[in-house]
Amino acid sequence: MPEAKIPETRIPEAGAPFTHRGTRAVQRMVEYAPATGGLALWIAHRNAGPHDAPIATDGNAIRYGEAFERLPLPEQAGLVAHEVLHIALRHPQRFLELRSLLGDVDLELFTIAADAIVNSTLSHLSWLEL
């Protein structure tokens, strides 16, 4: 089994503001759900290009396309919380492990199941929108 790649992290200087597009959503998460917000603070966040999806994760970092900034804050918070839980639950890594054990695995079905787990966990929260 290949050694896990440690994600690149960038620690801002003390007092320096975060500069990624998800900053407002992470701040909202820290305010309304400190545990999940705390997880978000440990994840790498990257701004992506204008043609990228509004939000995506590779299991190590969250990437924000330009369209993310135009979403209402409750929707931004919902998307960030969703991706944080995918990372915390190691869904991308679990998919790769499952594929190495079983061979052919239906990625679409796996994604639907992983999204159902994440969304059911977040569905009761009124301060975010899924």
N, C-alpha and C positions, 0 to 999 in steps of 0.2 A: 504494500500500500504506500503511495507516495506521501512524502511529508507534507503536512498542511502548510500553506503559504500564509505568513503573517501579513495582515493588511497594512498598507502604508498609513501611518497616522501622522497628523499634524497637530501639535499642541500649540494653541495660541499663547502669546505672551500674557502674563497676568494682567487682567483688566482689559485685554483686547477683545472686541466683540467678535462673535462668529460672523462669517460673511457668506455663508451658503444660503440658497434660496429657501431652505426649510427652517431657518432660524426662528421665525415667528411661531411656526407650528410646534417646534420643540419647546419653546418657552411656554406655550399654552399647555403642553403635556406636562411639563415640570410643575406648573401651577395647579392643574386639575387632577393629575395622576402622577405623583412624584416618583413612584417606583418605575413606571413605564418611561416617564420622562428621564429618569436617571439612566435607564438603559440606552435611551437615545443619545445621551451625552457621551457614551463610550463608543458609539458607532462612528465610523468615518463618513463624512458627508461631502459630496462633490457637486459642483454645478456642471451640467451637461450642456450640449449645444442646442441651437434653436429648433432643430428637427427631431430631437430625441423625445421620447415619451415624457409626459409630465413628471413621472416618478418611476424609479426602477431600483432593484437591488440585485447584486450578484451573490448575496449571502455574507458579504463583508462590509460593503459600503452602500449608502443610499445616494443615488444620482438624481438630480433635479433638472428637468428640462425647463426652457424658458416659459412654457405654458403653465407651469406650476404656480408661478407668481400671480397669474391672473385669476386663480381659483379663490373662492371665499375662504376665510380662515378656518371655519369649522370643517370644510372639506379637506383643506391642507392638513389639518390635525388628524383627521381620519385616515388619510393616505399615509402620513408618516407613521402613525401608530400601527397601521396595518403592516408596513414594511419592517418596522422595528420588531414586531412579533415574529415575522418570517425569519428574521436574522436570529432572534433569541431562541426560537424553536429549531433552528438549524435546518429549515426546510430544503434549501438548495443542496446542502451537504447530505441530508438524508436521502434525497432523490438519487444522488450519485452513488451512495452506498447501496441503495436498493437495486439500482441498475447493475452494479458490480456483482451483486449476489444472484440476481434473477436473470440478467441479460436484458431482454427487451422489456421496457417499462413504458406505459402510456403516460407521457409527460402531461398531456391535457387533463387526463383523469387525476393524476397526482396533484396538479395545480388546483383543480376544482376542490379536491378534498382538503388541501392545505388552506385554501382561501376560506372554506367553510369553517374550519377550526378557528382561524384568526377572526373572521367576521362574527362568529357566534360569541367569541370572547369579548368583542368590543361593542356588540349591538345594543347593550343596555345603557351606554354612556350618552348623555344628552348634550355634552359639550363638543362633540365631534359628529361629523356626518360621513357615513360610509357610502 
